[in-house]
Each structure stands twice: as C-alpha cells, then as structure tokens.
C-alpha cells in the first residue's frame, strides 16, 4: 500500500471526524477543547508507536533480506562445488564408456570386414 495514500486517507478521516464532532457536540467549548487535547495526545502517542513499529518492520525486512542473500550465495556455492565434484567423479566413467563404445565399434567393423571377405570367397 502506498504510504502517501494511507497518510492522505488518515488526514481526510481525521478532518472529517473532527468536523462532525465539532458540529454535533453538546459540551461547552472548554470541555470540548480539553477532550480534543486529550485525543490529540492519544493520537500522537499512537502515531509514535506506529512509527516505531514501522521502523522495526523495516529493520526486520532488511535483516531478513540480508540473511536471504547470504543463504542464497551459500547454496549457490555449495551447488557449484557439488556439480564440480560430480563432474570429476563421472569423467572417468564417461571416458570408460567412450572407450568401450569405440572398442565395440571397432569389433563390429572387423566383423563386417570378415563377413564381407567370407562372402567374396564363397562366391
């Protein structure tokens, strides 16, 4: 929610409430001024509390975002290390598979040559 919009709404509400109270009050001016002074002090205290609470929320959000960034950085670093470790562990297996595939292919080519030679000799 936009803070300016909230402040403007509160201000309009306060003015409207004060106007309605002034127009409908059955008390004397002195009593009414005393009540307004008391309410003003109460509202001032509430506004100070709200400001302090907002500051605490702001600081909490800042702290949580800072911790989140640190956690994400740590997780990313751990993932990089895990991927690098997995790659180093899997490289020999991949090399062995490639060597075996090359050997199988060479054997198949040798078998084809042998079959082709046998066919030529029989014909």
Number of C-alpha atoms within 10 A of each C-alpha: 5 6 8 9 10 11 11 11 12 12 12 12 12 12 12 12 12 12 11 11 13 15 9 8 10 10 11 8 11 9 11 15 13 11 13 15 12 12 12 12 12 12 12 12 12 12 12 12 12 12 12 12 12 12 12 12 12 12 12 12 12 12 12 12 12 12 12 12 12 12 12 12 12 12 12 12 12 12 12 12 12 12 12 12 11 11 12 11 11 12 11 11 11 12 11 12 12 12 12 12 12 12 12 12 12 12 12 12 12 12 12 12 12 12 12 11 11 11 10 9 8 6 5
